[in-house]
Amino acid sequence: MVDELVEFSEYDPELADGIRWLDEQAQKKGISFYDMVFEVLYKHDINSKAKNWLNNKN
């Protein structure tokens, strides 16, 4: 799926910018691009679940 996004970024400048940013962040952290994508998606999932829990708690 990530590879397909990279390929599609040829036609979407905003997506291409985001992928370049992810690649830069991965290089700064010394991890692979795919690990960086996983990290971002994991954090998004955790934050979404936390927000959902908080909304259902109140």
All heavy atoms as TSV, in Angstrom:
chain	resi	resn	atom	element	x	y	z
A	1	MET	N	N	0.826	-1.188	0.000
A	1	MET	CA	C	0.000	0.000	0.000
A	1	MET	C	C	0.880	1.266	0.000
A	1	MET	O	O	0.576	2.219	-0.706
A	1	MET	CB	C	-0.926	-0.004	1.206
A	1	MET	CG	C	-1.840	1.147	1.266
A	1	MET	SD	S	-2.953	0.905	2.650
A	1	MET	CE	C	-3.650	2.488	2.736
A	2	VAL	N	N	1.931	1.260	0.793
A	2	VAL	CA	C	2.827	2.422	0.853
A	2	VAL	C	C	3.482	2.641	-0.504
A	2	VAL	O	O	3.578	3.771	-0.982
A	2	VAL	CB	C	3.888	2.251	1.964
A	2	VAL	CG1	C	4.906	3.371	1.927
A	2	VAL	CG2	C	3.222	2.183	3.325
A	3	ASP	N	N	3.894	1.546	-1.134
A	3	ASP	CA	C	4.510	1.666	-2.449
A	3	ASP	C	C	3.552	2.283	-3.464
A	3	ASP	O	O	3.958	3.072	-4.315
A	3	ASP	CB	C	4.993	0.307	-2.943
A	3	ASP	CG	C	6.160	-0.228	-2.136
A	3	ASP	OD1	O	6.897	0.592	-1.547
A	3	ASP	OD2	O	6.345	-1.455	-2.094
A	4	GLU	N	N	2.283	1.925	-3.367
A	4	GLU	CA	C	1.283	2.500	-4.272
A	4	GLU	C	C	1.119	3.996	-4.021
A	4	GLU	O	O	0.946	4.769	-4.958
A	4	GLU	CB	C	-0.050	1.776	-4.108
A	4	GLU	CG	C	-0.014	0.352	-4.619
A	4	GLU	CD	C	-1.278	-0.419	-4.287
A	4	GLU	OE1	O	-2.215	0.160	-3.695
A	4	GLU	OE2	O	-1.320	-1.612	-4.608
A	5	LEU	N	N	1.172	4.422	-2.767
A	5	LEU	CA	C	1.098	5.850	-2.455
A	5	LEU	C	C	2.293	6.596	-3.034
A	5	LEU	O	O	2.151	7.698	-3.572
A	5	LEU	CB	C	1.028	6.069	-0.949
A	5	LEU	CG	C	-0.308	5.800	-0.291
A	5	LEU	CD1	C	-0.186	5.909	1.223
A	5	LEU	CD2	C	-1.362	6.750	-0.800
A	6	VAL	N	N	3.469	5.986	-2.917
A	6	VAL	CA	C	4.671	6.605	-3.474
A	6	VAL	C	C	4.521	6.758	-4.983
A	6	VAL	O	O	4.826	7.809	-5.551
A	6	VAL	CB	C	5.928	5.795	-3.114
A	6	VAL	CG1	C	7.147	6.298	-3.864
A	6	VAL	CG2	C	6.180	5.852	-1.609
A	7	GLU	N	N	4.031	5.723	-5.653
A	7	GLU	CA	C	3.818	5.797	-7.102
A	7	GLU	C	C	2.785	6.869	-7.447
A	7	GLU	O	O	2.967	7.631	-8.389
A	7	GLU	CB	C	3.376	4.441	-7.637
A	7	GLU	CG	C	4.478	3.410	-7.662
A	7	GLU	CD	C	3.997	2.062	-8.165
A	7	GLU	OE1	O	2.964	2.003	-8.847
A	7	GLU	OE2	O	4.669	1.051	-7.854
A	8	PHE	N	N	1.700	6.925	-6.693
A	8	PHE	CA	C	0.633	7.885	-6.975
A	8	PHE	C	C	1.086	9.323	-6.722
A	8	PHE	O	O	0.553	10.266	-7.319
A	8	PHE	CB	C	-0.605	7.571	-6.131
A	8	PHE	CG	C	-1.771	8.462	-6.433
A	8	PHE	CD1	C	-2.490	8.315	-7.596
A	8	PHE	CD2	C	-2.144	9.463	-5.550
A	8	PHE	CE1	C	-3.558	9.143	-7.891
A	8	PHE	CE2	C	-3.208	10.305	-5.834
A	8	PHE	CZ	C	-3.922	10.136	-7.006
A	9	SER	N	N	2.095	9.502	-5.862
A	9	SER	CA	C	2.559	10.849	-5.527
A	9	SER	C	C	3.109	11.588	-6.749
A	9	SER	O	O	3.229	12.807	-6.729
A	9	SER	CB	C	3.604	10.798	-4.424
A	9	SER	OG	O	4.819	10.247	-4.894
A	10	GLU	N	N	3.410	10.843	-7.805
A	10	GLU	CA	C	3.857	11.463	-9.052
A	10	GLU	C	C	2.782	12.409	-9.599
A	10	GLU	O	O	3.091	13.396	-10.255
A	10	GLU	CB	C	4.162	10.367	-10.076
A	10	GLU	CG	C	4.631	10.870	-11.415
A	10	GLU	CD	C	4.918	9.748	-12.391
A	10	GLU	OE1	O	5.041	8.578	-11.978
A	10	GLU	OE2	O	5.009	10.051	-13.593
A	11	TYR	N	N	1.525	12.119	-9.288
A	11	TYR	CA	C	0.399	12.897	-9.802
A	11	TYR	C	C	-0.214	13.825	-8.755
A	11	TYR	O	O	-1.161	14.552	-9.064
A	11	TYR	CB	C	-0.684	11.949	-10.336
A	11	TYR	CG	C	-0.134	10.936	-11.298
A	11	TYR	CD1	C	0.077	9.618	-10.910
A	11	TYR	CD2	C	0.221	11.310	-12.587
A	11	TYR	CE1	C	0.602	8.686	-11.789
A	11	TYR	CE2	C	0.752	10.392	-13.472
A	11	TYR	CZ	C	0.941	9.089	-13.072
A	11	TYR	OH	O	1.483	8.175	-13.943
A	12	ASP	N	N	0.288	13.779	-7.530
A	12	ASP	CA	C	-0.281	14.579	-6.447
A	12	ASP	C	C	0.846	15.307	-5.709
A	12	ASP	O	O	1.537	14.703	-4.882
A	12	ASP	CB	C	-1.042	13.671	-5.490
A	12	ASP	CG	C	-1.788	14.407	-4.398
A	12	ASP	OD1	O	-1.406	15.560	-4.077
A	12	ASP	OD2	O	-2.733	13.840	-3.847
A	13	PRO	N	N	1.040	16.589	-5.995
A	13	PRO	CA	C	2.156	17.326	-5.382
A	13	PRO	C	C	2.102	17.374	-3.854
A	13	PRO	O	O	3.137	17.311	-3.193
A	13	PRO	CB	C	2.022	18.735	-5.967
A	13	PRO	CG	C	1.132	18.609	-7.139
A	13	PRO	CD	C	0.292	17.395	-6.935
A	14	GLU	N	N	0.911	17.467	-3.284
A	14	GLU	CA	C	0.795	17.517	-1.825
A	14	GLU	C	C	1.223	16.187	-1.201
A	14	GLU	O	O	1.923	16.166	-0.189
A	14	GLU	CB	C	-0.639	17.857	-1.421
A	14	GLU	CG	C	-0.797	18.131	0.046
A	14	GLU	CD	C	-2.207	18.586	0.416
A	14	GLU	OE1	O	-3.037	18.810	-0.474
A	14	GLU	OE2	O	-2.442	18.713	1.626
A	15	LEU	N	N	0.814	15.104	-1.808
A	15	LEU	CA	C	1.220	13.782	-1.344
A	15	LEU	C	C	2.734	13.618	-1.490
A	15	LEU	O	O	3.396	13.096	-0.587
A	15	LEU	CB	C	0.492	12.692	-2.125
A	15	LEU	CG	C	0.842	11.251	-1.786
A	15	LEU	CD1	C	0.590	10.946	-0.317
A	15	LEU	CD2	C	0.064	10.300	-2.675
A	16	ALA	N	N	3.284	14.087	-2.585
A	16	ALA	CA	C	4.733	14.009	-2.805
A	16	ALA	C	C	5.482	14.785	-1.719
A	16	ALA	O	O	6.506	14.312	-1.209
A	16	ALA	CB	C	5.084	14.543	-4.192
A	17	ASP	N	N	4.985	15.956	-1.349
A	17	ASP	CA	C	5.613	16.736	-0.279
A	17	ASP	C	C	5.571	15.982	1.048
A	17	ASP	O	O	6.547	15.959	1.795
A	17	ASP	CB	C	4.918	18.091	-0.104
A	17	ASP	CG	C	5.231	19.069	-1.213
A	17	ASP	OD1	O	6.235	18.850	-1.945
A	17	ASP	OD2	O	4.493	20.056	-1.351
A	18	GLY	N	N	4.445	15.358	1.336
A	18	GLY	CA	C	4.310	14.590	2.570
A	18	GLY	C	C	5.256	13.399	2.602
A	18	GLY	O	O	5.862	13.103	3.636
A	19	ILE	N	N	5.414	12.741	1.478
A	19	ILE	CA	C	6.314	11.593	1.409
A	19	ILE	C	C	7.759	12.046	1.564
A	19	ILE	O	O	8.552	11.396	2.254
A	19	ILE	CB	C	6.083	10.809	0.103
A	19	ILE	CG1	C	4.741	10.066	0.216
A	19	ILE	CG2	C	7.229	9.849	-0.187
A	19	ILE	CD1	C	4.296	9.359	-1.029
A	20	ARG	N	N	8.103	13.167	0.962
A	20	ARG	CA	C	9.462	13.700	1.128
A	20	ARG	C	C	9.719	14.046	2.595
A	20	ARG	O	O	10.783	13.767	3.138
A	20	ARG	CB	C	9.675	14.929	0.244
A	20	ARG	CG	C	10.048	14.585	-1.180
A	20	ARG	CD	C	10.518	15.804	-1.957
A	20	ARG	NE	N	9.446	16.753	-2.238
A	20	ARG	CZ	C	8.588	16.647	-3.251
A	20	ARG	NH1	N	8.696	15.634	-4.097
A	20	ARG	NH2	N	7.653	17.544	-3.422
A	21	TRP	N	N	8.722	14.649	3.247
A	21	TRP	CA	C	8.860	14.990	4.664
A	21	TRP	C	C	9.068	13.725	5.502
A	21	TRP	O	O	9.939	13.691	6.380
A	21	TRP	CB	C	7.623	15.752	5.145
A	21	TRP	CG	C	7.714	16.124	6.579
A	21	TRP	CD1	C	8.353	17.207	7.115
A	21	TRP	CD2	C	7.183	15.383	7.688
A	21	TRP	NE1	N	8.231	17.191	8.481
A	21	TRP	CE2	C	7.519	16.087	8.864
A	21	TRP	CE3	C	6.445	14.215	7.793
A	21	TRP	CZ2	C	7.144	15.646	10.125
A	21	TRP	CZ3	C	6.069	13.772	9.062
A	21	TRP	CH2	C	6.417	14.487	10.204
A	22	LEU	N	N	8.256	12.703	5.233
A	22	LEU	CA	C	8.412	11.442	5.962
A	22	LEU	C	C	9.803	10.854	5.760
A	22	LEU	O	O	10.429	10.367	6.696
A	22	LEU	CB	C	7.369	10.417	5.495
A	22	LEU	CG	C	5.995	10.502	6.115
A	22	LEU	CD1	C	5.047	9.550	5.408
A	22	LEU	CD2	C	6.048	10.195	7.590
A	23	ASP	N	N	10.293	10.920	4.534
A	23	ASP	CA	C	11.618	10.386	4.239
A	23	ASP	C	C	12.696	11.165	4.988
A	23	ASP	O	O	13.627	10.572	5.551
A	23	ASP	CB	C	11.871	10.420	2.732
A	23	ASP	CG	C	13.122	9.660	2.339
A	23	ASP	OD1	O	13.366	8.568	2.903
A	23	ASP	OD2	O	13.864	10.151	1.472
A	24	GLU	N	N	12.571	12.478	5.029
A	24	GLU	CA	C	13.530	13.308	5.761
A	24	GLU	C	C	13.509	12.975	7.251
A	24	GLU	O	O	14.563	12.860	7.888
A	24	GLU	CB	C	13.221	14.789	5.569
A	24	GLU	CG	C	13.500	15.310	4.181
A	24	GLU	CD	C	12.966	16.717	3.950
A	24	GLU	OE1	O	12.528	17.366	4.935
A	24	GLU	OE2	O	12.981	17.168	2.796
A	25	GLN	N	N	12.318	12.816	7.809
A	25	GLN	CA	C	12.202	12.481	9.229
A	25	GLN	C	C	12.812	11.116	9.520
A	25	GLN	O	O	13.472	10.921	10.540
A	25	GLN	CB	C	10.735	12.517	9.673
A	25	GLN	CG	C	10.082	13.872	9.558
A	25	GLN	CD	C	10.825	14.939	10.328
A	25	GLN	OE1	O	11.094	14.798	11.514
A	25	GLN	NE2	N	11.167	16.013	9.654
A	26	ALA	N	N	12.578	10.172	8.629
A	26	ALA	CA	C	13.143	8.830	8.796
A	26	ALA	C	C	14.666	8.886	8.779
A	26	ALA	O	O	15.326	8.240	9.608
A	26	ALA	CB	C	12.636	7.897	7.700
A	27	GLN	N	N	15.220	9.660	7.869
A	27	GLN	CA	C	16.677	9.783	7.789
A	27	GLN	C	C	17.236	10.431	9.051
A	27	GLN	O	O	18.280	10.004	9.559
A	27	GLN	CB	C	17.078	10.580	6.552
A	27	GLN	CG	C	16.858	9.819	5.260
A	27	GLN	CD	C	17.210	10.639	4.034
A	27	GLN	OE1	O	17.986	11.578	4.106
A	27	GLN	NE2	N	16.624	10.276	2.903
A	28	LYS	N	N	16.545	11.445	9.575
A	28	LYS	CA	C	17.000	12.096	10.807
A	28	LYS	C	C	17.011	11.124	11.984
A	28	LYS	O	O	17.871	11.195	12.854
A	28	LYS	CB	C	16.101	13.287	11.148
A	28	LYS	CG	C	16.304	14.492	10.263
A	28	LYS	CD	C	15.363	15.606	10.658
A	28	LYS	CE	C	15.468	16.793	9.725
A	28	LYS	NZ	N	14.487	17.842	10.046
A	29	LYS	N	N	16.019	10.228	12.015
A	29	LYS	CA	C	15.918	9.260	13.108
A	29	LYS	C	C	16.767	8.016	12.864
A	29	LYS	O	O	16.892	7.175	13.754
A	29	LYS	CB	C	14.457	8.835	13.301
A	29	LYS	CG	C	13.573	9.925	13.848
A	29	LYS	CD	C	12.185	9.393	14.100
A	29	LYS	CE	C	11.354	10.440	14.814
A	29	LYS	NZ	N	10.133	9.874	15.369
A	30	GLY	N	N	17.278	7.887	11.655
A	30	GLY	CA	C	18.088	6.718	11.330
A	30	GLY	C	C	17.273	5.446	11.184
A	30	GLY	O	O	17.750	4.356	11.485
A	31	ILE	N	N	16.017	5.599	10.743
A	31	ILE	CA	C	15.158	4.437	10.532
A	31	ILE	C	C	14.732	4.397	9.070
A	31	ILE	O	O	14.922	5.362	8.333
A	31	ILE	CB	C	13.919	4.461	11.463
A	31	ILE	CG1	C	13.043	5.697	11.205
A	31	ILE	CG2	C	14.340	4.384	12.921
A	31	ILE	CD1	C	11.758	5.741	12.019
A	32	SER	N	N	14.135	3.298	8.669
A	32	SER	CA	C	13.697	3.178	7.281
A	32	SER	C	C	12.435	4.018	7.045
A	32	SER	O	O	11.701	4.364	7.989
A	32	SER	CB	C	13.412	1.722	6.921
A	32	SER	OG	O	12.184	1.296	7.479
A	33	PHE	N	N	12.197	4.320	5.805
A	33	PHE	CA	C	10.986	5.049	5.417
A	33	PHE	C	C	9.747	4.291	5.873
A	33	PHE	O	O	8.800	4.879	6.402
A	33	PHE	CB	C	10.986	5.254	3.894
A	33	PHE	CG	C	9.712	5.817	3.361
A	33	PHE	CD1	C	9.420	7.166	3.515
A	33	PHE	CD2	C	8.793	5.015	2.711
A	33	PHE	CE1	C	8.234	7.698	3.016
A	33	PHE	CE2	C	7.613	5.542	2.208
A	33	PHE	CZ	C	7.339	6.883	2.360
A	34	TYR	N	N	9.755	2.974	5.700
A	34	TYR	CA	C	8.592	2.165	6.064
A	34	TYR	C	C	8.364	2.170	7.579
A	34	TYR	O	O	7.224	2.190	8.036
A	34	TYR	CB	C	8.754	0.735	5.547
A	34	TYR	CG	C	8.777	0.685	4.042
A	34	TYR	CD1	C	9.976	0.576	3.346
A	34	TYR	CD2	C	7.603	0.776	3.306
A	34	TYR	CE1	C	9.995	0.549	1.960
A	34	TYR	CE2	C	7.600	0.751	1.925
A	34	TYR	CZ	C	8.812	0.644	1.261
A	34	TYR	OH	O	8.823	0.629	-0.096
A	35	ASP	N	N	9.449	2.153	8.348
A	35	ASP	CA	C	9.307	2.249	9.804
A	35	ASP	C	C	8.711	3.594	10.202
A	35	ASP	O	O	7.908	3.673	11.133
A	35	ASP	CB	C	10.648	2.055	10.499
A	35	ASP	CG	C	11.128	0.612	10.465
A	35	ASP	OD1	O	10.289	-0.300	10.299
A	35	ASP	OD2	O	12.353	0.397	10.604
A	36	MET	N	N	9.093	4.640	9.501
A	36	MET	CA	C	8.564	5.976	9.798
A	36	MET	C	C	7.071	6.036	9.478
A	36	MET	O	O	6.284	6.586	10.248
A	36	MET	CB	C	9.335	7.037	8.997
A	36	MET	CG	C	8.994	8.443	9.373
A	36	MET	SD	S	9.571	8.804	11.040
A	36	MET	CE	C	8.476	10.119	11.475
A	37	VAL	N	N	6.675	5.461	8.359
A	37	VAL	CA	C	5.251	5.415	8.007
A	37	VAL	C	C	4.484	4.653	9.087
A	37	VAL	O	O	3.428	5.109	9.546
A	37	VAL	CB	C	5.032	4.768	6.623
A	37	VAL	CG1	C	3.561	4.499	6.354
A	37	VAL	CG2	C	5.614	5.653	5.522
A	38	PHE	N	N	5.024	3.517	9.525
A	38	PHE	CA	C	4.374	2.740	10.572
A	38	PHE	C	C	4.237	3.562	11.848
A	38	PHE	O	O	3.187	3.562	12.491
A	38	PHE	CB	C	5.164	1.456	10.857
A	38	PHE	CG	C	4.607	0.678	12.012
A	38	PHE	CD1	C	3.500	-0.142	11.848
A	38	PHE	CD2	C	5.181	0.767	13.275
A	38	PHE	CE1	C	2.972	-0.846	12.917
A	38	PHE	CE2	C	4.665	0.061	14.348
A	38	PHE	CZ	C	3.562	-0.746	14.166
A	39	GLU	N	N	5.305	4.278	12.209
A	39	GLU	CA	C	5.290	5.095	13.421
A	39	GLU	C	C	4.200	6.166	13.354
A	39	GLU	O	O	3.441	6.360	14.314
A	39	GLU	CB	C	6.658	5.752	13.603
A	39	GLU	CG	C	6.828	6.498	14.895
A	39	GLU	CD	C	8.230	7.059	15.056
A	39	GLU	OE1	O	9.190	6.271	14.986
A	39	GLU	OE2	O	8.347	8.282	15.255
A	40	VAL	N	N	4.087	6.844	12.232
A	40	VAL	CA	C	3.071	7.888	12.071
A	40	VAL	C	C	1.669	7.290	12.138
A	40	VAL	O	O	0.788	7.823	12.830
A	40	VAL	CB	C	3.288	8.656	10.743
A	40	VAL	CG1	C	2.098	9.534	10.418
A	40	VAL	CG2	C	4.561	9.482	10.817
A	41	LEU	N	N	1.453	6.184	11.444
A	41	LEU	CA	C	0.127	5.553	11.463
A	41	LEU	C	C	-0.219	5.006	12.844
A	41	LEU	O	O	-1.364	5.100	13.281
A	41	LEU	CB	C	0.061	4.439	10.409
A	41	LEU	CG	C	0.111	4.909	8.962
A	41	LEU	CD1	C	0.158	3.709	8.025
A	41	LEU	CD2	C	-1.060	5.814	8.629
A	42	TYR	N	N	0.776	4.468	13.537
A	42	TYR	CA	C	0.556	3.945	14.878
A	42	TYR	C	C	0.154	5.072	15.830
A	42	TYR	O	O	-0.803	4.949	16.597
A	42	TYR	CB	C	1.816	3.230	15.374
A	42	TYR	CG	C	1.669	2.635	16.743
A	42	TYR	CD1	C	0.946	1.455	16.931
A	42	TYR	CD2	C	2.245	3.242	17.853
A	42	TYR	CE1	C	0.805	0.904	18.188
A	42	TYR	CE2	C	2.106	2.691	19.115
A	42	TYR	CZ	C	1.378	1.523	19.283
A	42	TYR	OH	O	1.230	0.984	20.526
A	43	LYS	N	N	0.884	6.184	15.765
A	43	LYS	CA	C	0.555	7.330	16.626
A	43	LYS	C	C	-0.835	7.865	16.314
A	43	LYS	O	O	-1.586	8.222	17.218
A	43	LYS	CB	C	1.593	8.442	16.462
A	43	LYS	CG	C	2.890	8.158	17.165
A	43	LYS	CD	C	3.856	9.317	17.022
A	43	LYS	CE	C	5.174	9.016	17.694
A	43	LYS	NZ	N	6.128	10.128	17.562
A	44	HIS	N	N	-1.181	7.904	15.034
A	44	HIS	CA	C	-2.513	8.373	14.643
A	44	HIS	C	C	-3.588	7.448	15.225
A	44	HIS	O	O	-4.601	7.912	15.754
A	44	HIS	CB	C	-2.631	8.437	13.119
A	44	HIS	CG	C	-4.008	8.743	12.649
A	44	HIS	ND1	N	-4.567	9.997	12.766
A	44	HIS	CD2	C	-4.961	7.960	12.095
A	44	HIS	CE1	C	-5.795	9.971	12.285
A	44	HIS	NE2	N	-6.057	8.740	11.884
A	45	ASP	N	N	-3.353	6.146	15.141
A	45	ASP	CA	C	-4.315	5.175	15.665
A	45	ASP	C	C	-4.473	5.324	17.178
A	45	ASP	O	O	-5.593	5.343	17.695
A	45	ASP	CB	C	-3.855	3.756	15.310
A	45	ASP	CG	C	-4.884	2.709	15.660
A	45	ASP	OD1	O	-6.080	2.921	15.380
A	45	ASP	OD2	O	-4.489	1.661	16.219
A	46	ILE	N	N	-3.373	5.474	17.885
A	46	ILE	CA	C	-3.411	5.633	19.346
A	46	ILE	C	C	-4.152	6.915	19.721
A	46	ILE	O	O	-4.991	6.927	20.620
A	46	ILE	CB	C	-1.984	5.634	19.929
A	46	ILE	CG1	C	-1.332	4.275	19.750
A	46	ILE	CG2	C	-1.980	6.054	21.393
A	46	ILE	CD1	C	-2.037	3.139	20.454
A	47	ASN	N	N	-3.839	8.018	19.026
A	47	ASN	CA	C	-4.507	9.291	19.322
A	47	ASN	C	C	-6.003	9.219	19.038
A	47	ASN	O	O	-6.808	9.752	19.802
A	47	ASN	CB	C	-3.871	10.426	18.524
A	47	ASN	CG	C	-2.501	10.793	19.034
A	47	ASN	OD1	O	-2.164	10.547	20.182
A	47	ASN	ND2	N	-1.688	11.383	18.172
A	48	SER	N	N	-6.369	8.548	17.942
A	48	SER	CA	C	-7.791	8.400	17.620
A	48	SER	C	C	-8.522	7.597	18.686
A	48	SER	O	O	-9.633	7.953	19.100
A	48	SER	CB	C	-7.956	7.714	16.263
A	48	SER	OG	O	-7.469	8.526	15.236
A	49	LYS	N	N	-7.892	6.518	19.129
A	49	LYS	CA	C	-8.522	5.693	20.167
A	49	LYS	C	C	-8.631	6.455	21.485
A	49	LYS	O	O	-9.633	6.332	22.195
A	49	LYS	CB	C	-7.733	4.403	20.365
A	49	LYS	CG	C	-7.913	3.437	19.213
A	49	LYS	CD	C	-7.113	2.171	19.409
A	49	LYS	CE	C	-7.320	1.247	18.227
A	49	LYS	NZ	N	-6.558	0.000	18.347
A	50	ALA	N	N	-7.611	7.259	21.807
A	50	ALA	CA	C	-7.655	8.049	23.037
A	50	ALA	C	C	-8.768	9.090	22.981
A	50	ALA	O	O	-9.496	9.289	23.957
A	50	ALA	CB	C	-6.308	8.725	23.278
A	51	LYS	N	N	-8.904	9.757	21.848
A	51	LYS	CA	C	-9.969	10.745	21.695
A	51	LYS	C	C	-11.345	10.085	21.787
A	51	LYS	O	O	-12.261	10.612	22.414
A	51	LYS	CB	C	-9.830	11.483	20.368
A	51	LYS	CG	C	-8.706	12.474	20.350
A	51	LYS	CD	C	-8.586	13.146	18.988
A	51	LYS	CE	C	-7.360	14.029	18.927
A	51	LYS	NZ	N	-7.169	14.609	17.595
A	52	ASN	N	N	-11.473	8.929	21.164
A	52	ASN	CA	C	-12.732	8.202	21.195
A	52	ASN	C	C	-13.064	7.784	22.633
A	52	ASN	O	O	-14.199	7.924	23.089
A	52	ASN	CB	C	-12.651	6.977	20.280
A	52	ASN	CG	C	-13.984	6.295	20.102
A	52	ASN	OD1	O	-15.031	6.917	20.227
A	52	ASN	ND2	N	-13.951	5.021	19.799
A	53	TRP	N	N	-12.070	7.294	23.362
A	53	TRP	CA	C	-12.273	6.906	24.752
A	53	TRP	C	C	-12.707	8.115	25.592
A	53	TRP	O	O	-13.635	8.019	26.392
A	53	TRP	CB	C	-10.976	6.301	25.310
A	53	TRP	CG	C	-11.078	5.971	26.759
A	53	TRP	CD1	C	-11.623	4.857	27.301
A	53	TRP	CD2	C	-10.632	6.794	27.852
A	53	TRP	NE1	N	-11.540	4.920	28.673
A	53	TRP	CE2	C	-10.935	6.094	29.041
A	53	TRP	CE3	C	-10.012	8.037	27.931
A	53	TRP	CZ2	C	-10.634	6.612	30.288
A	53	TRP	CZ3	C	-9.714	8.532	29.190
A	53	TRP	CH2	C	-10.025	7.827	30.340
A	54	LEU	N	N	-12.038	9.251	25.381
A	54	LEU	CA	C	-12.350	10.439	26.141
A	54	LEU	C	C	-13.774	10.934	25.831
A	54	LEU	O	O	-14.518	11.298	26.742
A	54	LEU	CB	C	-11.348	11.553	25.838
A	54	LEU	CG	C	-11.441	12.816	26.665
A	54	LEU	CD1	C	-11.267	12.511	28.146
A	54	LEU	CD2	C	-10.399	13.821	26.210
A	55	ASN	N	N	-14.148	10.917	24.569
A	55	ASN	CA	C	-15.502	11.348	24.191
A	55	ASN	C	C	-16.567	10.431	24.758
A	55	ASN	O	O	-17.634	10.900	25.160
A	55	ASN	CB	C	-15.636	11.419	22.670
A	55	ASN	CG	C	-14.853	12.588	22.087
A	55	ASN	OD1	O	-14.568	13.569	22.760
A	55	ASN	ND2	N	-14.506	12.477	20.814
A	56	ASN	N	N	-16.302	9.143	24.802
A	56	ASN	CA	C	-17.273	8.205	25.335
A	56	ASN	C	C	-17.322	8.219	26.858
A	56	ASN	O	O	-18.313	7.826	27.451
A	56	ASN	CB	C	-16.960	6.781	24.845
A	56	ASN	CG	C	-17.270	6.617	23.380
A	56	ASN	OD1	O	-18.121	7.313	22.830
A	56	ASN	ND2	N	-16.558	5.727	22.730
A	57	LYS	N	N	-16.252	8.674	27.484
A	57	LYS	CA	C	-16.194	8.750	28.944
A	57	LYS	C	C	-17.080	9.855	29.480
A	57	LYS	O	O	-17.693	9.716	30.518
A	57	LYS	CB	C	-14.746	8.968	29.394
A	57	LYS	CG	C	-14.558	8.967	30.874
A	57	LYS	CD	C	-13.109	9.189	31.250
A	57	LYS	CE	C	-13.023	9.214	32.759
A	57	LYS	NZ	N	-11.905	9.966	33.238
A	58	ASN	N	N	-17.149	10.953	28.769
A	58	ASN	CA	C	-17.924	12.106	29.247
A	58	ASN	C	C	-19.367	11.981	28.959
A	58	ASN	O	O	-20.086	11.677	28.330
A	58	ASN	CB	C	-17.384	13.399	28.626
A	58	ASN	CG	C	-16.000	13.711	29.136
A	58	ASN	OD1	O	-15.658	13.329	30.250
A	58	ASN	ND2	N	-15.220	14.396	28.340
